[in-house]
Amino acid sequence: MPIASASSFTRVTGRPPMPPYSLDDFSFDLRRAVPPAEIWVGSGTGTVTQLTGTVCGVGGWFAPPYAAPDSRLTVSFEIDGRSIVDAARPGAGDRGLLPTGGTWRPDRLTRRGTYHHYADGELVSLAVESKLTPRHGSPGYELVLTISNRTGNTHEVVIEPELSAARARRVPLSDWGWVPPEAGSDDAITLTHDALTATVEPHGSVTFTLGVGTTDAPTTDTLRVWESRVAQAVGHLPTVTSDIPGLEQYYRRSLASGLVCWWDHPEFVTTPFIATSGLDGGALCAYAWDTGGYAPNVLSLMLGDDVLSIIESLLEADLTDRYAIAPDGTGLGVAYAYSGWSLVALARSAAAERSLDPALVARLYDVLITLDKGFQPDDQTGVLRDYGDQSNLLEMRGSGWEHVVASPNGERAWALETLAELSDVTGAALPADELRESAQQIRSEVIRQLWDSEAGWFRSRYPDGHTELAYSIQAFDVLRSGACPPDVADALVKQLRPGAFLGEYGVSSVSAEDERHYETADIDWSGAGAYTGEGPQLALTLWEQGRPEVAWDVLRRLLWMGEHYPYFPQDHYCDKPGAPATGRRINIIAGLAGAEAILTGLAGIRPHPDGSLHINPNPVAAGTIELRGLAYRDHTIDVVIAPGHTEITVDGRPVSPGQVVPPR
């Protein structure tokens, strides 16, 4: 491939003058939402949810250290002495306020309703709008109600808010783990408001403001905080436009999934703090696995130099015995087999945009080696590791993908080889040759010991010699790690077919043809759907492996999500649109994997630790995709991908596909 010289590019200094996206670009029409319908908004220091089916009702909220999951605010109205209730029941004759829709935006939730009745010779026709905004810097939220008169009559309006007797619980930051905190009774929750009565003139409107929280402490304007956050987080990312139905919205909703995991609480271990989930108070912790494992390039572009603080905070925790950190940096859980690989992946992406300290690379090496030593070598050659049972892996509910498995042994090889690469780039003086040799040994043994050529799949082996053929999506991670020779790769990819791993609306975490391991209840790792990051990551893997047709076939099945979710849930079905109605399905940082697949897979924009950028797009017959304004090491890159051809410009100058943009 030709190498473009640094002199051939015009230097672009500083950040783009305006962010490529505004808050309105992430707006979502709530009428399009599919189950689960529980919608939350966050400020960066707190979150709050609606009462489903109401126009004005507000449910639980969280603002660490405060948890108020059982708090409820309901609102009723009097119009000229006539009572109007919110949350009207379906059916003829109900005289309540009727929901008509609404809009989610990262900073607020707007809902609308209508009341239109003719009685006793008078028409009462009102539009009601509520805007729910979590406070930033103070526990609680604000609810602004606007009542508009659609007739020429004058009405006397009284609003009647009712706050439940629930109190807020103080929960230490170290205790905010996977499960949302339970209710408690430590601090009173108060309701504040201005006047509750008003006269609404003909074709006029009136506004009421309600506040709910534990203190009267001053708050920061949530709107301004969000505008600043969006400018920082997406300022280096490209805009995406396309005539392919759903692609553009899928990209935006993927970015929104990352934005709602963004916390800037002053008492958290880092600012920003990137939570695994957090909108409903659960998984406010940060897992090394999905923080670095699903969208390291996009997340690094979003964070800028703050990515180094994120890596440092995870290294400070004892990941040899923990899988995540609480908001204050406290380690949580047990040793997780994927933690070391994920951290190395995030560090590799960070190195592509800035110089890494050799000491950081050395610390990564120490953590990875120590983590490896925590898992016993297998009893055949000692090269592979026994990664234990499901508590250390990805929690398939039945026996199958456990102990000596192809993944994450394959990822371990990739991580060792990548550390050697980072050592070469930074001068960290790691035993690079030894690391590369170990990586090759692991890859060879994964195939020799675990590949079943007759079945065309990997076996997992238990300590007593028992083996299982579990057709888990985790096998494709071995393909990504570089362990698969061509015949093995071909056999794996043959399994990607409808009725097996492919559903009309995504991929299954376990092949539907695997009668022993496939199930429909717990879908993220056991079948009938998948963890939200897995589908786009599989597509990215296939693009990386030079299989663009299959890659697009996987990604196109996910595009419906951009039309029907404000942000992506933890998991979703693959045979029907939607996610399970029970359990915690709120939001997930792995939703960023969609943007990662589009940027580094479909568009083929791949940063490397030496600072160079390789661009090799993958046209699809379905239509045209344009990426505009990627800011990378003071370059501005645009890519147009059309059927049969591509156009790439760097700082306004055309370059050829496959050409390398050198580091500055």
Summary of the structure (lengths in Angstrom):
residues: 664
radius of gyration: 26.3
end to end distance: 19.2
largest distance: 90.1
contacts: 2417
relative contact order: 0.11
helix: 30%
strand: 27%
